[in-house]
Amino acid sequence: MDVDKITKFWTKEADESLQVAGHLFEKKDYSYSLFFGHLAIEKLLKAIYVSKNKEHAPYIHNLQRLAEISNVSISDDLKDKLIRITRFNIETRYPDEKRKFRNQCSEEFTKNEMSQIEGLYKWLKSML
């Protein structure tokens, strides 16, 4: 297994997902912007996992769990962020019949959450 090649693959995938999140935000497609924000963090954590563990990343989407198995030190605040961002994956893909999450995704809400995602992204990327 070429660890460097696979780490770069996940990092490029993460960069592209964050870029798509930005495009979706510009188009006012807020819930899917957050969904792609989640993907960016997930893929970056997978890059960190591969880099540290020298094996393929597991097929999981839970960001808290990915951080833990990647030996990323997480504070309670960071743990809460990862849990919240993981919700964007679930609630966008499986909306309830009242579409509560999508209705919650106003421009202001999404802008704030994307700012959190971008800050976390930069911090995680500095670990590679």
C-alpha positions, 0 to 999 in steps of 0.5 A, a space after each residue: 500500500 502506498 500510504 503517501 498516494 492514498 493520503 494525497 487521494 483523500 486530501 484532494 477529495 476533501 479539498 474538492 468536497 469543500 469547494 463543492 460546499 462553497 458552490 452549493 452555498 453560493 447557489 443557496 442550496 444550504 443543506 447540501 452545502 453542509 452535507 458536502 462540508 461533512 464530506 470534506 471533514 470526513 475525507 480529511 480525517 480519512 487522510 489523517 487515518 491513513 497517514 498515521 495508521 498506514 492502512 486503508 481508512 474504514 468505511 464509516 461516516 461518524 466524524 467523532 469515531 474517525 477522529 478517535 481512531 485517527 488519534 486526533 486529540 479532541 476536546 469536549 468542544 471539538 467532540 460536540 462539533 464533530 457530532 453536530 457536523 455528522 448530523 448534517 450527513 444523516 439529516 440531509 440524506 434522510 430528512 423527516 417528513 416535516 423537513 425540519 433540518 432543511 428548514 433550519 438551514 437558513 443562510 445565517 445558520 449555514 454560514 455560521 456552520 460552514 465557518 466552523 467547518 472551514 476552521 476545523 478543516 484548516 486545523 485538521 489539514 495542518 496535521 498532514 
